[in-house]
Amino acid sequence: MTDRRLPPGSRWSVIPESSGIQSPLYNSPMSAPIRVTLNGAPREFPAAPTFSQLLDELALAGRRLAVERNGEIVPRSRFAEARLADGDRIEVVMAVGGG
């Protein structure tokens, strides 16, 4: 069985699929968990979040960053509508200033 514990303070919740309850996060019927690789580490979500939801969960909303999905940049204009899919490889890269 997979360890499904969530980090402290996480806003994600896991509702058993057998409950028939719709996800309060995305207002859609529950389905199999979404498994992605995020910056080289495996992550699991109870449903497919948008990129905006992902960045909120990571406390990165509003930061200067770039997001890449499977080798292609995700335009910031698509963050609110584009959703992660099972098996995606996601890289989040922060802008660093300096001289």
C-alpha positions as a printed Julia matrix, in Angstrom:
99×3 Matrix{Float64}:
   0.0    0.0     0.0
   1.24   3.49   -0.83
   1.97   5.88    2.03
  -0.68   8.56    1.51
   0.22  10.84    4.41
   0.27  14.5     3.53
   2.77  17.08    4.73
   1.74  19.15    7.78
  -0.29  22.19    6.79
  -1.18  20.74    3.38
  -4.53  21.83    1.99
  -4.93  18.64   -0.04
  -7.27  16.02    1.27
  -7.71  12.39    0.4
 -11.29  11.17    0.18
 -11.81   7.45   -0.39
 -12.96   6.83   -3.94
 -15.66   4.5    -2.65
 -17.32   7.37   -0.75
 -18.9    8.78   -3.92
 -18.19  12.27   -2.58
 -17.16  14.88   -5.11
 -13.79  16.49   -4.57
 -14.17  19.75   -2.65
 -10.98  20.95   -4.32
 -12.02  20.72   -7.95
 -15.77  20.08   -7.84
 -15.48  16.97   -9.99
 -16.07  13.28   -9.35
 -13.22  11.5    -7.62
 -10.9    9.5    -9.82
  -7.59   7.75   -9.45
  -4.83   9.85   -7.89
  -2.59  11.86  -10.21
   1.08  10.94   -9.94
   3.66  13.35  -11.32
   7.36  14.0   -10.96
   7.94  17.48   -9.57
  11.53  18.75   -9.77
  12.74  15.16   -9.78
  10.64  13.96   -6.83
   7.44  11.88   -7.06
   4.25  13.65   -5.94
   0.66  12.44   -5.75
  -2.53  14.51   -5.84
  -6.09  13.29   -5.21
  -7.25  14.98   -8.43
  -5.65  16.87  -11.31
  -4.81  20.37  -10.04
  -4.35  23.36  -12.31
  -0.89  24.89  -12.4
  -2.26  27.8   -10.32
  -3.45  25.35   -7.65
  -0.09  23.58   -7.73
   1.8   26.84   -7.22
  -0.57  27.82   -4.39
   0.08  24.47   -2.69
   3.84  25.03   -3.03
   3.5   28.6    -1.65
   4.95  29.92   -4.93
   1.97  31.87   -6.29
   2.97  35.3    -7.55
   6.71  34.53   -7.56
   8.98  35.01  -10.55
   9.26  31.52  -11.96
   8.89  29.33  -15.0
   7.02  26.03  -15.19
   7.91  23.29  -17.63
   5.73  20.28  -18.39
   7.33  17.34  -20.18
  10.02  19.57  -21.65
   7.73  22.41  -22.77
   7.21  25.77  -21.04
   3.68  26.33  -19.72
   2.7   29.95  -20.47
   1.68  31.87  -17.35
  -1.56  32.77  -19.17
  -2.52  29.05  -19.05
  -1.79  28.43  -15.33
  -5.45  28.84  -14.31
  -6.86  26.45  -16.94
  -4.15  23.87  -17.7
  -4.21  20.81  -15.43
  -1.53  18.34  -14.52
  -1.97  14.85  -15.98
  -0.89  11.5   -14.62
   2.75  10.85  -15.48
   3.68  14.49  -16.16
   7.25  15.58  -15.45
   7.05  19.08  -13.99
   9.96  21.43  -13.38
   9.46  24.68  -11.48
  12.4   27.05  -11.87
  12.74  30.21   -9.77
  14.21  33.41  -11.21
  17.35  34.42   -9.32
  18.73  37.96   -9.39
  22.2   39.06   -8.61
  25.3   40.34  -10.16
